[in-house]
Amino acid sequence: MYEPIRDKSVHSTMAGTPHDFPHRSREEELDIQLAGHLAALLAVTDELRTAAPSAGLDTAAERLTEQVARLRGGRTPARVPARTTGREQNAAALHRRAHALAGRALVVAASRADTAVAILAAEQMDVHAAALQPRALASR
């Protein structure tokens, strides 16, 4: 019913010990995941800074940049320059996206026991939730 396997598996460890290929520890995987969430949050924060500049968003962007660089071994994250023209940004949608990303970062930071990032992520969740509050009350 099935055709027999004719070649050796490419996933086989027959070439040597199972340590022939690199492995990452759980902590390294969490660092990579956390840096990704923070970099995505930084990108949304930069979009918000373009749509509605504020000192609070500037400070948050700086703190996010520091944490991403720390998690990536000193490599600073790529930043998109601010656009003055282009499509109109929906601030409420950006705040919702930032809130969700900060929540993901908080979960990973908690599992990694990274207090500094957990505090930063929780603060960002509060900031973006507060930015959405007046809109939520106005739509009722």
C-alpha positions as CSV (number, residue, x, y, z in Angstrom):
1,M,0.0,0.0,0.0
2,Y,2.8,2.4,0.8
3,E,6.1,2.8,-1.1
4,P,9.1,1.8,1.0
5,I,11.6,4.5,2.0
6,R,14.6,4.2,-0.3
7,D,16.9,7.0,1.1
8,K,18.2,7.8,4.5
9,S,16.3,10.4,6.4
10,V,17.8,13.9,6.3
11,H,16.8,14.2,9.9
12,S,18.9,11.2,11.0
13,T,21.6,11.6,13.5
14,M,23.6,8.9,11.8
15,A,26.3,11.4,10.8
16,G,27.5,11.6,14.4
17,T,26.4,12.6,17.7
18,P,23.1,14.4,18.2
19,H,25.1,17.5,19.0
20,D,26.2,18.1,15.4
21,F,23.8,21.0,15.0
22,P,23.4,24.0,17.2
23,H,20.7,24.1,19.9
24,R,19.4,27.0,21.8
25,S,18.5,26.9,25.4
26,R,15.0,27.9,26.6
27,E,16.4,31.2,27.9
28,E,17.9,32.0,24.5
29,E,14.6,31.2,22.7
30,L,12.7,33.4,25.2
31,D,15.2,36.2,24.6
32,I,14.7,36.0,20.9
33,Q,10.9,35.9,21.3
34,L,10.9,38.8,23.7
35,A,13.1,40.9,21.5
36,G,10.8,40.3,18.6
37,H,7.7,41.4,20.6
38,L,9.5,44.5,21.9
39,A,10.8,45.3,18.4
40,A,7.2,45.0,17.0
41,L,6.0,47.2,19.9
42,L,8.7,49.7,19.0
43,A,7.6,49.8,15.4
44,V,4.0,50.5,16.4
45,T,5.2,53.1,18.9
46,D,7.2,54.8,16.1
47,E,4.0,54.9,13.9
48,L,2.1,56.4,16.8
49,R,4.9,59.0,17.3
50,T,4.4,60.0,13.6
51,A,0.6,60.2,13.9
52,A,0.5,62.0,17.3
53,P,4.0,63.1,18.6
54,S,4.4,63.2,22.3
55,A,7.2,63.2,24.9
56,G,5.8,60.0,26.5
57,L,6.0,58.1,23.2
58,D,9.5,59.4,22.7
59,T,10.5,58.1,26.1
60,A,8.8,54.8,25.6
61,A,10.6,54.4,22.2
62,E,14.0,55.0,23.9
63,R,13.3,52.5,26.6
64,L,12.1,49.9,24.1
65,T,15.2,50.4,22.0
66,E,17.4,49.9,25.1
67,Q,15.7,46.7,26.0
68,V,15.8,45.3,22.5
69,A,19.5,46.1,22.2
70,R,20.1,44.4,25.6
71,L,18.3,41.2,24.5
72,R,20.0,41.1,21.2
73,G,23.5,41.4,22.6
74,G,24.0,45.1,21.9
75,R,22.5,45.2,18.4
76,T,20.1,48.1,18.1
77,P,16.8,47.4,16.4
78,A,16.1,48.7,12.9
79,R,14.0,51.8,13.0
80,V,11.7,53.1,10.3
81,P,12.1,56.8,9.7
82,A,9.0,58.9,10.5
83,R,6.8,59.5,7.5
84,T,5.2,62.9,7.1
85,T,3.2,61.9,4.1
86,G,1.3,58.7,3.2
87,R,-1.8,57.0,4.5
88,E,-3.6,58.4,7.5
89,Q,-2.9,56.3,10.5
90,N,-5.9,55.2,12.7
91,A,-4.6,56.0,16.2
92,A,-7.1,53.8,17.9
93,A,-6.1,50.8,15.8
94,L,-2.4,51.5,16.5
95,H,-3.1,51.7,20.3
96,R,-5.0,48.4,20.2
97,R,-2.1,46.8,18.3
98,A,0.4,48.2,20.8
99,H,-1.7,47.1,23.7
100,A,-1.7,43.5,22.3
101,L,2.0,43.5,21.6
102,A,2.8,44.8,25.1
103,G,0.6,42.0,26.5
104,R,2.6,39.4,24.6
105,A,5.8,40.9,25.8
106,L,4.6,40.9,29.4
107,V,3.7,37.2,29.2
108,V,7.2,36.3,27.8
109,A,8.9,38.6,30.2
110,A,7.1,37.0,33.1
111,S,8.0,33.5,32.0
112,R,11.6,34.6,31.6
113,A,11.6,36.4,34.9
114,D,12.8,39.7,33.3
115,T,11.4,42.3,35.8
116,A,12.6,45.4,33.8
117,V,10.8,44.3,30.6
118,A,7.8,43.1,32.5
119,I,7.4,46.6,34.2
120,L,8.0,48.3,30.8
121,A,5.4,46.1,29.1
122,A,2.9,46.6,31.9
123,E,3.4,50.4,31.7
124,Q,2.9,50.3,27.9
125,M,-0.3,48.3,28.3
126,D,-1.6,50.9,30.7
127,V,-0.7,53.8,28.4
128,H,-2.4,52.3,25.4
129,A,-5.4,51.2,27.4
130,A,-5.8,54.7,28.7
131,A,-5.5,56.1,25.2
132,L,-8.4,53.9,24.2
133,Q,-10.6,54.7,27.1
134,P,-12.1,58.0,25.9
135,R,-12.9,56.5,22.5
136,A,-14.6,53.6,24.1
137,L,-16.8,55.8,26.3
138,A,-17.6,58.1,23.4
139,S,-18.8,55.3,21.2
140,R,-21.5,54.1,23.7
